[in-house]
Amino acid sequence: MNSKTTEKKPKTSGARPSATAVPPPMSEIELARLGGGQVAYIKVLSVEEARQQFPSIEGLPAGIRLFALHAADGTPIALTDSRQAALSHAMDGELAIASVH
């Protein structure tokens, strides 16, 4: 009797990376190096953080969540009480929004 031995090959899915794959998030330093005034990011702030970054703003109620729009180099552009308002401000300024974590 003649027995055959077969080698098992690892299975591959054969899937290719999607053409619409999302690039990995950038750090704030990486963002500051690019953009040329065309890239911004949105950061969630506490009232205390907002007071530090926007010292001229008075009368913020305690305990609310705020959204700051920043230029790629970290320069504060706007402070709002909703993410949608920050996105609208960026679109009005023709700024692309980058994800920063």
NORLIN-V515825 format. One record per helix or strand of 3 or more residues. SS is the DSSP state (H for helix, E for strand). FROM is the first residue (numbers start at 0). TO is the last residue. If there is no record, write none. Layout:
SS:FROM:TO
SS:FROM:TO
This chain:
H:27:31
E:38:44
H:46:52
E:65:70
E:75:79
H:82:91
